[in-house]
C-alpha cells in the first residue's frame, strides 16, 4: 500500500504553474525499487494503473539542434516520458533519497505545455573542485565571495539548477547546461524561457525545480 512507503509530499509554486514533489527513501531492503514507488505515486495521482509499460525515454526539447540554433546530429533519448499521461514527470536521486516531480493534470498534452526538470544533491566538499573547471566566470566569482560553509551550499544550489535545466530541456549537458550561468532565476535557452525554483530541503542537501513551456 502506498500509505506504507514513507512519502514526503510538497507542492511548489513556479511562475508557470504548480509542481508536485514526492520524496521517499530508496533501496530499502526487501522493498520496491525507486521506479516501482514512482509508478505507485503516479497511479494514486491519476486513479489508474501506471507501470513500466507506460514509460519510455524521449529526446529533450533542445535535442537535435546545437546551442547556436543550427541543425545538429540526432541525439539518443535523454529523459523519462509517459506518453499516456497528460502531465510531465521527472525524478532525481542522491544518497538514499529519491524525489519525483510532476505537473498538474492536463498541463502537458501531446508534448506541448509544462516541462519539468528536477535535481537533488547531497552536499559533498570534494565536488567543489568541479566549479573551477566548468562554472562560468560570474559563478566562480560568486562562489569566491562566500565564506567556506556558504560556498558549499551555493555550489550545490547552482549545480542543481544546471542539472534541472538539462533534465527540463535537454541539449548538451556540459556546454548547454553546466556551461550556462544560472545565477538568475530565469534564463533564455533559444526560444525557451526556463525558470528555476530553489526548494528548501533537508540540511546538507539542495533541491531545484526547473520549468518551461513549449
N, C-alpha and C positions, 0 to 999 in steps of 0.2 A: 504493500500500500504506500502511496506517495506520502502519507502522513508520517511514515517511519523513516523518511530519508534525510531528516535534519537539514531542511532547506531554509536558507535565509533569503527573504524577498525584499526588493526595494524598487520603487518606481522613480525614474529620473526624468525630470522635465528638461527638454532640449529646445533650442529655437525652432525646430522642425516638428515637434511632437513628442509625446511621451515614449520612453523606452523602459521596458520591464526587465529587471535583473533577478536572477535566481542563483544563489551561490550554495554550494554543497561540498562536503569533503569527498575526495575521490580515493580510489584504490583501497577501500575498506575490505578487509579480508572476508571472503565469502559473500560480498555484496555485489551490486550491479556495477557494470563498467560506467564510466562517466557518460558515454553516449547513450547507454540504456536509461540512465537517470534523466538525461535531456529529453529522450523520447517520452518518458513518463510525464515530465513537466509540460511538454507541448501537447500531449494527449489530454491532460487535465484542462489546459487552457482552451483548446479547440472543442473539447467534448467528443472527440473521435480518436480512434487509434492512430498514432504516429509511430512509425518504425523505421528500421534501416532501409526498407523498400522505398520509402519516400525521400531518402537522402541521396543527393548527387553532388558532384563537385562542378562548379561553374567558373567561368572566367570573370575577372573583375571588370568594372566599368571602363577602366583605362587600358585593359589588356588588348593587345593587337595594334597599339599605336605607341610610338615613342613619346617622351615628355614634351617634345617640341611640336607635337601635332602631326608629324609626318608618319606615314604608314610604316609600321614595323612588322617584325616577324610574329607569327602566331605563337601564343604562349600556352602552356599547359594550364588546365583549370587550377584555381588557387584558393577557392573559398567554398564552404558548405552551402548548399541550396536545397530548399524544399519546394519544388515547383507546384505541389498540390496545396500549399498554404498561401494565404493572402497577406502575409507579413514576412519581413526579413528576420533571419535568425543568425546569430554569430556567437562564438564562445571562446573562452580562454582558460588556461590553467597554469598555475605556478605553485610549486611546493605541493602541498596536499589539498589545495583548494581549486575548484572549478567554478567558473561563472558563465552562465548563459544569458544572452541579451536578446530580446525580441520585441517587435513593434506591436502597435495596436492592430486588431483585426481590420482588414481592408486597407492597410497603409501601404501595401505593395501588391500590385496587380499586373501580371504579365511582365514582370521585371521593371515596372515603372512605379515610382513612388519612393518611400523612405528606405534608404540603405543604411545598414548599421555595421560598425566595426567596434570591437571591444578588446581591451587588453588589461591584464592584471599582472603585476610583477612583485615578487617578494624581494625586498632590498638586499643587495649583497655588495659590499665595498669593492670587491675585486673587479666589478664591471665598470667602475669609474674610468678606467683607462681607455675604454672604448670611445668616450666622449672626445678626446683629443684627436682621434683618428677620423671620426665620422660626423660629429656635430658641426653645425655651421659656426663661423667666427662669432656671430652675435650670441649664439647659445653658449659657446665656451666662455665668452666674456661674462655672460650672466652667471654661469656656474662659478667662475673665478671670484665673483663678487660676494659669494655666500660663505658663511662660516662652515666648518667641517661637517657638522650634523645636518645643516640645511642643504649643503651641496649634494649630499646623497639623496635627500628627498627630491630635490629639484631635478637631479639627473634622471631618476626613475619616473617622475611626473612627465618629463619631456619624452622619455623613451616610450612610455605607454601611449602618448599621443602619436608617436611615429608608427608604432605597431598597429594602433587602432585605425590610423589613416590608411595604411596598406590593406588592412582587412576590409575596410569600407569601400575603397575604390580600386584596389589592385594596382597595376602598373609595375614599375621597377621598385624593388624593395630598397636597395642601397641608394640609388640615385634619386628615385622618386619619392621615397618616404623618409628613410634615415637622413638623406642629404637635405631635406627641406627644413627650413627654420619654422618651428611650431610654437614660438613664444606667444603669438597672438591667438585668440580664441577662435578665429575664423581665418581660413586661407582659401585661395582660389587655386584649383587644380584643373587647368584648362577651362572647360565650360562648367565645372562643378564648384559649388561653394560648400566647403566642408567645415562643420562646426565641432568644436571639442568641448566636452564637459568633463572636468575632473571630479570624480566621485569620492567623497570622504569614505575612507575604508579603515580597515584594521591597522593597528600600529605595525610599522615595519613593512608596509605594502602600499602600492599605488594602483589606482584603477581609473581608466579613462574610457568614455564612450565617444565615438566619432560618428556623425550622421551627415548625410547629404540627400538631396532629392534629384532624381534623374528621370 
